[in-house]
Amino acid sequence: MQELYNNYFNISNDIIWKVAIYARLSREDEKDEKYKGQSESIENQIKYLKAIVSEKNWILVDTYKDDGYTRN
């Protein structure tokens, strides 16, 4: 995540962006019984990215969670 911040979030604070957050379940978390349904890593990703959005004064439009389940 730090690499993502360094490469893509060093955008001028003069521009207010409308952004969405996309968080994805990792394969390791999917196998771990303690996460039961929703990965703690997803929540950690969202928390981290919301902090960046807030710091930059961007507008959060939506949050998407990819929990690894296919819906038909």
PQR file with spaces between the fields and no chain letter, atoms N, CA, C, O and H, PARSE charges and radii, in Angstrom:
ATOM       1  N    MET     1       0.826   -1.194    0.000 -0.4000 1.5000
ATOM       2  CA   MET     1       0.000    0.000    0.000 -0.0000 2.0000
ATOM       3  C    MET     1       0.873    1.262    0.000  0.5500 1.7000
ATOM       4  O    MET     1       0.513    2.272   -0.605 -0.5500 1.4000
ATOM       5  N    GLN     2       2.018    1.194    0.681 -0.4000 1.5000
ATOM       6  CA   GLN     2       2.881    2.373    0.719 -0.0000 2.0000
ATOM       7  C    GLN     2       3.380    2.727   -0.676  0.5500 1.7000
ATOM       8  O    GLN     2       3.479    3.904   -1.021 -0.5500 1.4000
ATOM       9  H    GLN     2       2.310    0.374    1.172  0.4000 1.0000
ATOM      10  N    GLU     3       3.694    1.711   -1.477 -0.4000 1.5000
ATOM      11  CA   GLU     3       4.130    1.963   -2.850 -0.0000 2.0000
ATOM      12  C    GLU     3       3.022    2.648   -3.643  0.5500 1.7000
ATOM      13  O    GLU     3       3.281    3.567   -4.420 -0.5500 1.4000
ATOM      14  H    GLU     3       3.614    0.755   -1.196  0.4000 1.0000
ATOM      15  N    LEU     4       1.794    2.198   -3.442 -0.4000 1.5000
ATOM      16  CA   LEU     4       0.639    2.823   -4.097 -0.0000 2.0000
ATOM      17  C    LEU     4       0.556    4.293   -3.709  0.5500 1.7000
ATOM      18  O    LEU     4       0.365    5.160   -4.561 -0.5500 1.4000
ATOM      19  H    LEU     4       1.583    1.452   -2.810  0.4000 1.0000
ATOM      20  N    TYR     5       0.702    4.561   -2.425 -0.4000 1.5000
ATOM      21  CA   TYR     5       0.655    5.950   -1.948 -0.0000 2.0000
ATOM      22  C    TYR     5       1.756    6.776   -2.593  0.5500 1.7000
ATOM      23  O    TYR     5       1.507    7.873   -3.095 -0.5500 1.4000
ATOM      24  H    TYR     5       0.858    3.856   -1.733  0.4000 1.0000
ATOM      25  N    ASN     6       2.967    6.248   -2.578 -0.4000 1.5000
ATOM      26  CA   ASN     6       4.106    6.997   -3.119 -0.0000 2.0000
ATOM      27  C    ASN     6       3.966    7.268   -4.613  0.5500 1.7000
ATOM      28  O    ASN     6       4.344    8.339   -5.087 -0.5500 1.4000
ATOM      29  H    ASN     6       3.168    5.357   -2.171  0.4000 1.0000
ATOM      30  N    ASN     7       3.427    6.307   -5.355 -0.4000 1.5000
ATOM      31  CA   ASN     7       3.371    6.445   -6.809 -0.0000 2.0000
ATOM      32  C    ASN     7       2.155    7.200   -7.328  0.5500 1.7000
ATOM      33  O    ASN     7       2.237    7.881   -8.350 -0.5500 1.4000
ATOM      34  H    ASN     7       3.120    5.437   -4.970  0.4000 1.0000
ATOM      35  N    TYR     8       1.031    7.083   -6.633 -0.4000 1.5000
ATOM      36  CA   TYR     8      -0.199    7.621   -7.212 -0.0000 2.0000
ATOM      37  C    TYR     8      -0.879    8.701   -6.396  0.5500 1.7000
ATOM      38  O    TYR     8      -1.731    9.416   -6.923 -0.5500 1.4000
ATOM      39  H    TYR     8       0.965    6.530   -5.802  0.4000 1.0000
ATOM      40  N    PHE     9      -0.533    8.842   -5.140 -0.4000 1.5000
ATOM      41  CA   PHE     9      -1.252    9.799   -4.316 -0.0000 2.0000
ATOM      42  C    PHE     9      -0.473   11.069   -4.053  0.5500 1.7000
ATOM      43  O    PHE     9      -0.903   11.904   -3.257 -0.5500 1.4000
ATOM      44  H    PHE     9       0.159    8.261   -4.712  0.4000 1.0000
ATOM      45  N    ASN    10       0.666   11.230   -4.707 -0.4000 1.5000
ATOM      46  CA   ASN    10       1.423   12.468   -4.568 -0.0000 2.0000
ATOM      47  C    ASN    10       0.928   13.493   -5.588  0.5500 1.7000
ATOM      48  O    ASN    10       1.710   14.149   -6.275 -0.5500 1.4000
ATOM      49  H    ASN    10       1.016   10.551   -5.354  0.4000 1.0000
ATOM      50  N    ILE    11      -0.361   13.601   -5.658 -0.4000 1.5000
ATOM      51  CA   ILE    11      -1.022   14.526   -6.581 -0.0000 2.0000
ATOM      52  C    ILE    11      -1.227   15.835   -5.843  0.5500 1.7000
ATOM      53  O    ILE    11      -1.449   15.842   -4.632 -0.5500 1.4000
ATOM      54  H    ILE    11      -0.996   13.067   -5.100  0.4000 1.0000
ATOM      55  N    SER    12      -1.154   16.918   -6.551 -0.4000 1.5000
ATOM      56  CA   SER    12      -1.324   18.233   -5.956 -0.0000 2.0000
ATOM      57  C    SER    12      -2.602   18.315   -5.136  0.5500 1.7000
ATOM      58  O    SER    12      -3.653   17.833   -5.558 -0.5500 1.4000
ATOM      59  H    SER    12      -0.974   16.912   -7.535  0.4000 1.0000
ATOM      60  N    ASN    13      -2.506   18.919   -3.978 -0.4000 1.5000
ATOM      61  CA   ASN    13      -3.675   19.124   -3.127 -0.0000 2.0000
ATOM      62  C    ASN    13      -4.581   20.226   -3.645  0.5500 1.7000
ATOM      63  O    ASN    13      -5.648   20.463   -3.079 -0.5500 1.4000
ATOM      64  H    ASN    13      -1.652   19.311   -3.636  0.4000 1.0000
ATOM      65  N    ASP    14      -4.177   20.905   -4.712 -0.4000 1.5000
ATOM      66  CA   ASP    14      -4.993   21.973   -5.281 -0.0000 2.0000
ATOM      67  C    ASP    14      -6.194   21.428   -6.049  0.5500 1.7000
ATOM      68  O    ASP    14      -7.147   22.162   -6.311 -0.5500 1.4000
ATOM      69  H    ASP    14      -3.310   20.713   -5.172  0.4000 1.0000
ATOM      70  N    ILE    15      -6.154   20.148   -6.409 -0.4000 1.5000
ATOM      71  CA   ILE    15      -7.236   19.534   -7.168 -0.0000 2.0000
ATOM      72  C    ILE    15      -8.048   18.649   -6.231  0.5500 1.7000
ATOM      73  O    ILE    15      -7.493   17.821   -5.508 -0.5500 1.4000
ATOM      74  H    ILE    15      -5.380   19.552   -6.196  0.4000 1.0000
ATOM      75  N    ILE    16      -9.367   18.829   -6.249 -0.4000 1.5000
ATOM      76  CA   ILE    16     -10.237   17.961   -5.461 -0.0000 2.0000
ATOM      77  C    ILE    16     -10.809   16.908   -6.399  0.5500 1.7000
ATOM      78  O    ILE    16     -11.515   17.223   -7.356 -0.5500 1.4000
ATOM      79  H    ILE    16      -9.818   19.501   -6.836  0.4000 1.0000
ATOM      80  N    TRP    17     -10.489   15.650   -6.104 -0.4000 1.5000
ATOM      81  CA   TRP    17     -10.897   14.532   -6.927 -0.0000 2.0000
ATOM      82  C    TRP    17     -12.125   13.859   -6.346  0.5500 1.7000
ATOM      83  O    TRP    17     -12.304   13.837   -5.128 -0.5500 1.4000
ATOM      84  H    TRP    17      -9.915   15.394   -5.327  0.4000 1.0000
ATOM      85  N    LYS    18     -12.967   13.313   -7.200 -0.4000 1.5000
ATOM      86  CA   LYS    18     -14.027   12.398   -6.784 -0.0000 2.0000
ATOM      87  C    LYS    18     -13.452   11.003   -6.975  0.5500 1.7000
ATOM      88  O    LYS    18     -13.037   10.640   -8.076 -0.5500 1.4000
ATOM      89  H    LYS    18     -12.821   13.331   -8.189  0.4000 1.0000
ATOM      90  N    VAL    19     -13.429   10.218   -5.894 -0.4000 1.5000
ATOM      91  CA   VAL    19     -12.781    8.915   -5.943 -0.0000 2.0000
ATOM      92  C    VAL    19     -13.675    7.831   -5.355  0.5500 1.7000
ATOM      93  O    VAL    19     -14.622    8.109   -4.619 -0.5500 1.4000
ATOM      94  H    VAL    19     -13.766   10.514   -5.000  0.4000 1.0000
ATOM      95  N    ALA    20     -13.352    6.597   -5.699 -0.4000 1.5000
ATOM      96  CA   ALA    20     -13.993    5.422   -5.103 -0.0000 2.0000
ATOM      97  C    ALA    20     -12.882    4.542   -4.548  0.5500 1.7000
ATOM      98  O    ALA    20     -11.747    4.569   -5.024 -0.5500 1.4000
ATOM      99  H    ALA    20     -12.583    6.371   -6.298  0.4000 1.0000
ATOM     100  N    ILE    21     -13.229    3.771   -3.542 -0.4000 1.5000
ATOM     101  CA   ILE    21     -12.292    2.820   -2.950 -0.0000 2.0000
ATOM     102  C    ILE    21     -12.679    1.420   -3.416  0.5500 1.7000
ATOM     103  O    ILE    21     -13.854    1.054   -3.414 -0.5500 1.4000
ATOM     104  H    ILE    21     -14.151    3.749   -3.156  0.4000 1.0000
ATOM     105  N    TYR    22     -11.675    0.648   -3.813 -0.4000 1.5000
ATOM     106  CA   TYR    22     -11.870   -0.748   -4.183 -0.0000 2.0000
ATOM     107  C    TYR    22     -10.971   -1.590   -3.294  0.5500 1.7000
ATOM     108  O    TYR    22      -9.749   -1.448   -3.338 -0.5500 1.4000
ATOM     109  H    TYR    22     -10.720    0.946   -3.814  0.4000 1.0000
ATOM     110  N    ALA    23     -11.554   -2.458   -2.494 -0.4000 1.5000
ATOM     111  CA   ALA    23     -10.790   -3.334   -1.607 -0.0000 2.0000
ATOM     112  C    ALA    23     -11.063   -4.777   -2.003  0.5500 1.7000
ATOM     113  O    ALA    23     -12.196   -5.141   -2.320 -0.5500 1.4000
ATOM     114  H    ALA    23     -12.547   -2.573   -2.458  0.4000 1.0000
ATOM     115  N    ARG    24     -10.014   -5.598   -1.983 -0.4000 1.5000
ATOM     116  CA   ARG    24     -10.119   -6.970   -2.468 -0.0000 2.0000
ATOM     117  C    ARG    24      -9.646   -7.952   -1.411  0.5500 1.7000
ATOM     118  O    ARG    24      -8.642   -7.717   -0.738 -0.5500 1.4000
ATOM     119  H    ARG    24      -9.094   -5.303   -1.726  0.4000 1.0000
ATOM     120  N    LEU    25     -10.372   -9.053   -1.267 -0.4000 1.5000
ATOM     121  CA   LEU    25     -10.023  -10.130   -0.355 -0.0000 2.0000
ATOM     122  C    LEU    25      -8.811  -10.879   -0.889  0.5500 1.7000
ATOM     123  O    LEU    25      -8.762  -11.226   -2.069 -0.5500 1.4000
ATOM     124  H    LEU    25     -11.188   -9.244   -1.814  0.4000 1.0000
ATOM     125  N    SER    26      -7.832  -11.129   -0.022 -0.4000 1.5000
ATOM     126  CA   SER    26      -6.676  -11.912   -0.451 -0.0000 2.0000
ATOM     127  C    SER    26      -6.983  -13.398   -0.291  0.5500 1.7000
ATOM     128  O    SER    26      -7.834  -13.775    0.515 -0.5500 1.4000
ATOM     129  H    SER    26      -7.872  -10.847    0.937  0.4000 1.0000
ATOM     130  N    ARG    27      -6.302  -14.230   -1.046 -0.4000 1.5000
ATOM     131  CA   ARG    27      -6.499  -15.682   -0.977 -0.0000 2.0000
ATOM     132  C    ARG    27      -6.186  -16.215    0.422  0.5500 1.7000
ATOM     133  O    ARG    27      -6.867  -17.118    0.906 -0.5500 1.4000
ATOM     134  H    ARG    27      -5.611  -13.924   -1.700  0.4000 1.0000
ATOM     135  N    GLU    28      -5.173  -15.668    1.067 -0.4000 1.5000
ATOM     136  CA   GLU    28      -4.801  -16.131    2.403 -0.0000 2.0000
ATOM     137  C    GLU    28      -5.929  -15.862    3.404  0.5500 1.7000
ATOM     138  O    GLU    28      -6.242  -16.715    4.234 -0.5500 1.4000
ATOM     139  H    GLU    28      -4.619  -14.934    0.674  0.4000 1.0000
ATOM     140  N    ASP    29      -6.532  -14.686    3.324 -0.4000 1.5000
ATOM     141  CA   ASP    29      -7.617  -14.340    4.235 -0.0000 2.0000
ATOM     142  C    ASP    29      -8.840  -15.205    3.986  0.5500 1.7000
ATOM     143  O    ASP    29      -9.565  -15.563    4.913 -0.5500 1.4000
ATOM     144  H    ASP    29      -6.278  -13.993    2.650  0.4000 1.0000
ATOM     145  N    GLU    30      -9.059  -15.537    2.709 -0.4000 1.5000
ATOM     146  CA   GLU    30     -10.213  -16.337    2.344 -0.0000 2.0000
ATOM     147  C    GLU    30     -10.162  -17.715    3.013  0.5500 1.7000
ATOM     148  O    GLU    30     -11.203  -18.296    3.321 -0.5500 1.4000
ATOM     149  H    GLU    30      -8.470  -15.245    1.956  0.4000 1.0000
ATOM     150  N    LYS    31      -8.958  -18.234    3.236 -0.4000 1.5000
ATOM     151  CA   LYS    31      -8.777  -19.557    3.833 -0.0000 2.0000
ATOM     152  C    LYS    31      -8.840  -19.518    5.364  0.5500 1.7000
ATOM     153  O    LYS    31      -9.007  -20.557    6.001 -0.5500 1.4000
ATOM     154  H    LYS    31      -8.113  -17.763    2.986  0.4000 1.0000
ATOM     155  N    ASP    32      -8.711  -18.349    5.944 -0.4000 1.5000
ATOM     156  CA   ASP    32      -8.611  -18.224    7.401 -0.0000 2.0000
ATOM     157  C    ASP    32      -9.996  -18.164    8.036  0.5500 1.7000
ATOM     158  O    ASP    32     -10.783  -17.265    7.740 -0.5500 1.4000
ATOM     159  H    ASP    32      -8.575  -17.504    5.426  0.4000 1.0000
ATOM     160  N    GLU    33     -10.287  -19.114    8.900 -0.4000 1.5000
ATOM     161  CA   GLU    33     -11.597  -19.225    9.560 -0.0000 2.0000
ATOM     162  C    GLU    33     -11.978  -17.979   10.352  0.5500 1.7000
ATOM     163  O    GLU    33     -13.158  -17.641   10.442 -0.5500 1.4000
ATOM     164  H    GLU    33      -9.648  -19.844    9.141  0.4000 1.0000
ATOM     165  N    LYS    34     -10.989  -17.293   10.929 -0.4000 1.5000
ATOM     166  CA   LYS    34     -11.307  -16.178   11.816 -0.0000 2.0000
ATOM     167  C    LYS    34     -11.936  -14.987   11.096  0.5500 1.7000
ATOM     168  O    LYS    34     -12.515  -14.116   11.745 -0.5500 1.4000
ATOM     169  H    LYS    34     -10.031  -17.567   10.856  0.4000 1.0000
ATOM     170  N    TYR    35     -11.833  -14.933    9.761 -0.4000 1.5000
ATOM     171  CA   TYR    35     -12.385  -13.790    9.038 -0.0000 2.0000
ATOM     172  C    TYR    35     -13.857  -13.955    8.707  0.5500 1.7000
ATOM     173  O    TYR    35     -14.519  -12.967    8.389 -0.5500 1.4000
ATOM     174  H    TYR    35     -11.362  -15.641    9.233  0.4000 1.0000
ATOM     175  N    LYS    36     -14.381  -15.137    8.767 -0.4000 1.5000
ATOM     176  CA   LYS    36     -15.797  -15.458    8.597 -0.0000 2.0000
ATOM     177  C    LYS    36     -16.589  -14.437    7.784  0.5500 1.7000
ATOM     178  O    LYS    36     -17.238  -13.556    8.348 -0.5500 1.4000
ATOM     179  H    LYS    36     -13.844  -15.940    9.025  0.4000 1.0000
ATOM     180  N    GLY    37     -16.536  -14.553    6.499 -0.4000 1.5000
ATOM     181  CA   GLY    37     -17.375  -13.730    5.648 -0.0000 2.0000
ATOM     182  C    GLY    37     -16.676  -12.516    5.084  0.5500 1.7000
ATOM     183  O    GLY    37     -16.613  -12.343    3.867 -0.5500 1.4000
ATOM     184  H    GLY    37     -16.009  -15.269    6.041  0.4000 1.0000
ATOM     185  N    GLN    38     -16.150  -11.672    5.952 -0.4000 1.5000
ATOM     186  CA   GLN    38     -15.501  -10.484    5.428 -0.0000 2.0000
ATOM     187  C    GLN    38     -14.111  -10.359    6.017  0.5500 1.7000
ATOM     188  O    GLN    38     -13.920  -10.433    7.231 -0.5500 1.4000
ATOM     189  H    GLN    38     -16.201  -11.813    6.941  0.4000 1.0000
ATOM     190  N    SER    39     -13.169  -10.174    5.151 -0.4000 1.5000
ATOM     191  CA   SER    39     -11.777  -10.141    5.560 -0.0000 2.0000
ATOM     192  C    SER    39     -11.440   -8.901    6.363  0.5500 1.7000
ATOM     193  O    SER    39     -11.858   -7.790    6.037 -0.5500 1.4000
ATOM     194  H    SER    39     -13.325  -10.114    4.165  0.4000 1.0000
ATOM     195  N    GLU    40     -10.674   -9.118    7.423 -0.4000 1.5000
ATOM     196  CA   GLU    40     -10.145   -7.982    8.169 -0.0000 2.0000
ATOM     197  C    GLU    40      -9.259   -7.152    7.248  0.5500 1.7000
ATOM     198  O    GLU    40      -9.178   -5.932    7.397 -0.5500 1.4000
ATOM     199  H    GLU    40     -10.334  -10.020    7.688  0.4000 1.0000
ATOM     200  N    SER    41      -8.593   -7.809    6.293 -0.4000 1.5000
ATOM     201  CA   SER    41      -7.722   -7.052    5.404 -0.0000 2.0000
ATOM     202  C    SER    41      -8.526   -6.088    4.543  0.5500 1.7000
ATOM     203  O    SER    41      -8.034   -5.009    4.212 -0.5500 1.4000
ATOM     204  H    SER    41      -8.659   -8.800    6.172  0.4000 1.0000
ATOM     205  N    ILE    42      -9.728   -6.445    4.179 -0.4000 1.5000
ATOM     206  CA   ILE    42     -10.585   -5.520    3.428 -0.0000 2.0000
ATOM     207  C    ILE    42     -10.871   -4.292    4.280  0.5500 1.7000
ATOM     208  O    ILE    42     -10.763   -3.161    3.805 -0.5500 1.4000
ATOM     209  H    ILE    42     -10.127   -7.321    4.448  0.4000 1.0000
ATOM     210  N    GLU    43     -11.230   -4.513    5.524 -0.4000 1.5000
ATOM     211  CA   GLU    43     -11.515   -3.388    6.411 -0.0000 2.0000
ATOM     212  C    GLU    43     -10.263   -2.535    6.644  0.5500 1.7000
ATOM     213  O    GLU    43     -10.352   -1.309    6.715 -0.5500 1.4000
ATOM     214  H    GLU    43     -11.318   -5.431    5.910  0.4000 1.0000
ATOM     215  N    ASN    44      -9.110   -3.174    6.763 -0.4000 1.5000
ATOM     216  CA   ASN    44      -7.863   -2.420    6.924 -0.0000 2.0000
ATOM     217  C    ASN    44      -7.538   -1.609    5.680  0.5500 1.7000
ATOM     218  O    ASN    44      -7.092   -0.466    5.778 -0.5500 1.4000
ATOM     219  H    ASN    44      -9.038   -4.169    6.706  0.4000 1.0000
ATOM     220  N    GLN    45      -7.761   -2.202    4.504 -0.4000 1.5000
ATOM     221  CA   GLN    45      -7.537   -1.471    3.257 -0.0000 2.0000
ATOM     222  C    GLN    45      -8.433   -0.243    3.185  0.5500 1.7000
ATOM     223  O    GLN    45      -7.979    0.849    2.842 -0.5500 1.4000
ATOM     224  H    GLN    45      -8.123   -3.131    4.424  0.4000 1.0000
ATOM     225  N    ILE    46      -9.705   -0.431    3.510 -0.4000 1.5000
ATOM     226  CA   ILE    46     -10.664    0.676    3.444 -0.0000 2.0000
ATOM     227  C    ILE    46     -10.285    1.769    4.436  0.5500 1.7000
ATOM     228  O    ILE    46     -10.321    2.953    4.101 -0.5500 1.4000
ATOM     229  H    ILE    46     -10.073   -1.318    3.788  0.4000 1.0000
ATOM     230  N    LYS    47      -9.926    1.384    5.637 -0.4000 1.5000
ATOM     231  CA   LYS    47      -9.519    2.358    6.660 -0.0000 2.0000
ATOM     232  C    LYS    47      -8.313    3.169    6.174  0.5500 1.7000
ATOM     233  O    LYS    47      -8.292    4.395    6.290 -0.5500 1.4000
ATOM     234  H    LYS    47      -9.896    0.422    5.910  0.4000 1.0000
ATOM     235  N    TYR    48      -7.316    2.475    5.632 -0.4000 1.5000
ATOM     236  CA   TYR    48      -6.111    3.138    5.133 -0.0000 2.0000
ATOM     237  C    TYR    48      -6.450    4.106    3.992  0.5500 1.7000
ATOM     238  O    TYR    48      -6.001    5.252    3.979 -0.5500 1.4000
ATOM     239  H    TYR    48      -7.333    1.479    5.538  0.4000 1.0000
ATOM     240  N    LEU    49      -7.240    3.626    3.046 -0.4000 1.5000
ATOM     241  CA   LEU    49      -7.566    4.466    1.889 -0.0000 2.0000
ATOM     242  C    LEU    49      -8.477    5.632    2.251  0.5500 1.7000
ATOM     243  O    LEU    49      -8.353    6.711    1.672 -0.5500 1.4000
ATOM     244  H    LEU    49      -7.604    2.695    3.056  0.4000 1.0000
ATOM     245  N    LYS    50      -9.390    5.432    3.199 -0.4000 1.5000
ATOM     246  CA   LYS    50     -10.233    6.547    3.664 -0.0000 2.0000
ATOM     247  C    LYS    50      -9.382    7.635    4.321  0.5500 1.7000
ATOM     248  O    LYS    50      -9.678    8.823    4.193 -0.5500 1.4000
ATOM     249  H    LYS    50      -9.491    4.555    3.669  0.4000 1.0000
ATOM     250  N    ALA    51      -8.336    7.227    5.017 -0.4000 1.5000
ATOM     251  CA   ALA    51      -7.435    8.211    5.629 -0.0000 2.0000
ATOM     252  C    ALA    51      -6.744    9.047    4.553  0.5500 1.7000
ATOM     253  O    ALA    51      -6.581   10.257    4.713 -0.5500 1.4000
ATOM     254  H    ALA    51      -8.096    6.262    5.121  0.4000 1.0000
ATOM     255  N    ILE    52      -6.341    8.407    3.462 -0.4000 1.5000
ATOM     256  CA   ILE    52      -5.709    9.135    2.357 -0.0000 2.0000
ATOM     257  C    ILE    52      -6.712   10.089    1.715  0.5500 1.7000
ATOM     258  O    ILE    52      -6.394   11.248    1.448 -0.5500 1.4000
ATOM     259  H    ILE    52      -6.474    7.424    3.332  0.4000 1.0000
ATOM     260  N    VAL    53      -7.921    9.595    1.472 -0.4000 1.5000
ATOM     261  CA   VAL    53      -8.975   10.431    0.874 -0.0000 2.0000
ATOM     262  C    VAL    53      -9.209   11.658    1.748  0.5500 1.7000
ATOM     263  O    VAL    53      -9.306   12.775    1.241 -0.5500 1.4000
ATOM     264  H    VAL    53      -8.179    8.653    1.689  0.4000 1.0000
ATOM     265  N    SER    54      -9.298   11.454    3.044 -0.4000 1.5000
ATOM     266  CA   SER    54      -9.520   12.552    3.980 -0.0000 2.0000
ATOM     267  C    SER    54      -8.349   13.534    3.980  0.5500 1.7000
ATOM     268  O    SER    54      -8.541   14.749    3.955 -0.5500 1.4000
ATOM     269  H    SER    54      -9.219   10.547    3.457  0.4000 1.0000
ATOM     270  N    GLU    55      -7.136   12.985    4.009 -0.4000 1.5000
ATOM     271  CA   GLU    55      -5.928   13.824    4.019 -0.0000 2.0000
ATOM     272  C    GLU    55      -5.855   14.716    2.788  0.5500 1.7000
ATOM     273  O    GLU    55      -5.437   15.871    2.866 -0.5500 1.4000
ATOM     274  H    GLU    55      -6.980   11.997    4.030  0.4000 1.0000
ATOM     275  N    LYS    56      -6.266   14.165    1.655 -0.4000 1.5000
ATOM     276  CA   LYS    56      -6.203   14.907    0.393 -0.0000 2.0000
ATOM     277  C    LYS    56      -7.435   15.795    0.154  0.5500 1.7000
ATOM     278  O    LYS    56      -7.483   16.554   -0.813 -0.5500 1.4000
ATOM     279  H    LYS    56      -6.605   13.227    1.591  0.4000 1.0000
ATOM     280  N    ASN    57      -8.426   15.689    1.048 -0.4000 1.5000
ATOM     281  CA   ASN    57      -9.687   16.432    0.879 -0.0000 2.0000
ATOM     282  C    ASN    57     -10.409   16.058   -0.407  0.5500 1.7000
ATOM     283  O    ASN    57     -11.066   16.895   -1.026 -0.5500 1.4000
ATOM     284  H    ASN    57      -8.387   15.072    1.834  0.4000 1.0000
ATOM     285  N    TRP    58     -10.283   14.793   -0.805 -0.4000 1.5000
ATOM     286  CA   TRP    58     -11.001   14.293   -1.953 -0.0000 2.0000
ATOM     287  C    TRP    58     -12.421   13.946   -1.546  0.5500 1.7000
ATOM     288  O    TRP    58     -12.726   13.873   -0.356 -0.5500 1.4000
ATOM     289  H    TRP    58      -9.749   14.113   -0.302  0.4000 1.0000
ATOM     290  N    ILE    59     -13.280   13.735   -2.510 -0.4000 1.5000
ATOM     291  CA   ILE    59     -14.674   13.364   -2.273 -0.0000 2.0000
ATOM     292  C    ILE    59     -14.823   11.867   -2.515  0.5500 1.7000
ATOM     293  O    ILE    59     -14.606   11.387   -3.627 -0.5500 1.4000
ATOM     294  H    ILE    59     -13.032   13.794   -3.477  0.4000 1.0000
ATOM     295  N    LEU    60     -15.194   11.132   -1.469 -0.4000 1.5000
ATOM     296  CA   LEU    60     -15.398    9.687   -1.594 -0.0000 2.0000
ATOM     297  C    LEU    60     -16.798    9.433   -2.134  0.5500 1.7000
ATOM     298  O    LEU    60     -17.792    9.744   -1.478 -0.5500 1.4000
ATOM     299  H    LEU    60     -15.370   11.522   -0.565  0.4000 1.0000
ATOM     300  N    VAL    61     -16.868    8.866   -3.334 -0.4000 1.5000
ATOM     301  CA   VAL    61     -18.131    8.617   -4.007 -0.0000 2.0000
ATOM     302  C    VAL    61     -18.734    7.277   -3.585  0.5500 1.7000
ATOM     303  O    VAL    61     -19.936    7.177   -3.342 -0.5500 1.4000
ATOM     304  H    VAL    61     -16.060    8.614   -3.867  0.4000 1.0000
ATOM     305  N    ASP    62     -17.884    6.245   -3.499 -0.4000 1.5000
ATOM     306  CA   ASP    62     -18.390    4.916   -3.147 -0.0000 2.0000
ATOM     307  C    ASP    62     -17.229    4.033   -2.714  0.5500 1.7000
ATOM     308  O    ASP    62     -16.062    4.340   -2.958 -0.5500 1.4000
ATOM     309  H    ASP    62     -16.907    6.326   -3.697  0.4000 1.0000
ATOM     310  N    THR    63     -17.581    2.932   -2.066 -0.4000 1.5000
ATOM     311  CA   THR    63     -16.604    1.932   -1.647 -0.0000 2.0000
ATOM     312  C    THR    63     -17.044    0.582   -2.185  0.5500 1.7000
ATOM     313  O    THR    63     -18.189    0.175   -1.991 -0.5500 1.4000
ATOM     314  H    THR    63     -18.529    2.683   -1.868  0.4000 1.0000
ATOM     315  N    TYR    64     -16.141   -0.109   -2.856 -0.4000 1.5000
ATOM     316  CA   TYR    64     -16.431   -1.415   -3.432 -0.0000 2.0000
ATOM     317  C    TYR    64     -15.598   -2.468   -2.713  0.5500 1.7000
ATOM     318  O    TYR    64     -14.398   -2.289   -2.500 -0.5500 1.4000
ATOM     319  H    TYR    64     -15.211    0.221   -3.013  0.4000 1.0000
ATOM     320  N    LYS    65     -16.246   -3.563   -2.343 -0.4000 1.5000
ATOM     321  CA   LYS    65     -15.561   -4.659   -1.658 -0.0000 2.0000
ATOM     322  C    LYS    65     -15.665   -5.909   -2.506  0.5500 1.7000
ATOM     323  O    LYS    65     -16.767   -6.366   -2.808 -0.5500 1.4000
ATOM     324  H    LYS    65     -17.220   -3.708   -2.516  0.4000 1.0000
ATOM     325  N    ASP    66     -14.534   -6.463   -2.893 -0.4000 1.5000
ATOM     326  CA   ASP    66     -14.479   -7.710   -3.640 -0.0000 2.0000
ATOM     327  C    ASP    66     -14.133   -8.799   -2.652  0.5500 1.7000
ATOM     328  O    ASP    66     -12.976   -8.963   -2.267 -0.5500 1.4000
ATOM     329  H    ASP    66     -13.639   -6.092   -2.647  0.4000 1.0000
ATOM     330  N    ASP    67     -15.165   -9.558   -2.236 -0.4000 1.5000
ATOM     331  CA   ASP    67     -14.965  -10.581   -1.204 -0.0000 2.0000
ATOM     332  C    ASP    67     -14.573  -11.941   -1.773  0.5500 1.7000
ATOM     333  O    ASP    67     -14.443  -12.917   -1.033 -0.5500 1.4000
ATOM     334  H    ASP    67     -16.106   -9.425   -2.548  0.4000 1.0000
ATOM     335  N    GLY    68     -14.387  -11.999   -3.089 -0.4000 1.5000
ATOM     336  CA   GLY    68     -13.917  -13.230   -3.710 -0.0000 2.0000
ATOM     337  C    GLY    68     -15.005  -14.211   -4.084  0.5500 1.7000
ATOM     338  O    GLY    68     -14.708  -15.299   -4.576 -0.5500 1.4000
ATOM     339  H    GLY    68     -14.493  -11.207   -3.690  0.4000 1.0000
ATOM     340  N    TYR    69     -16.249  -13.857   -3.867 -0.4000 1.5000
ATOM     341  CA   TYR    69     -17.354  -14.758   -4.195 -0.0000 2.0000
ATOM     342  C    TYR    69     -18.003  -14.342   -5.496  0.5500 1.7000
ATOM     343  O    TYR    69     -18.272  -13.160   -5.708 -0.5500 1.4000
ATOM     344  H    TYR    69     -16.490  -12.972   -3.467  0.4000 1.0000
ATOM     345  N    THR    70     -18.255  -15.292   -6.362 -0.4000 1.5000
ATOM     346  CA   THR    70     -18.926  -15.032   -7.630 -0.0000 2.0000
ATOM     347  C    THR    70     -20.429  -15.113   -7.411  0.5500 1.7000
ATOM     348  O    THR    70     -20.940  -16.066   -6.823 -0.5500 1.4000
ATOM     349  H    THR    70     -18.037  -16.252   -6.190  0.4000 1.0000
ATOM     350  N    ARG    71     -21.119  -14.099   -7.893 -0.4000 1.5000
ATOM     351  CA   ARG    71     -22.573  -14.063   -7.763 -0.0000 2.0000
ATOM     352  C    ARG    71     -23.196  -14.283   -9.137  0.5500 1.7000
ATOM     353  O    ARG    71     -22.833  -13.606  -10.099 -0.5500 1.4000
ATOM     354  H    ARG    71     -20.704  -13.325   -8.370  0.4000 1.0000
ATOM     355  N    ASN    72     -24.115  -15.207   -9.231 -0.4000 1.5000
ATOM     356  CA   ASN    72     -24.780  -15.493  -10.511 -0.0000 2.0000
ATOM     357  C    ASN    72     -26.186  -14.986  -10.502  0.5500 1.7000
ATOM     358  O    ASN    72     -26.902  -15.135  -11.492 -0.5500 1.4000
ATOM     359  H    ASN    72     -24.410  -15.757   -8.450  0.4000 1.0000
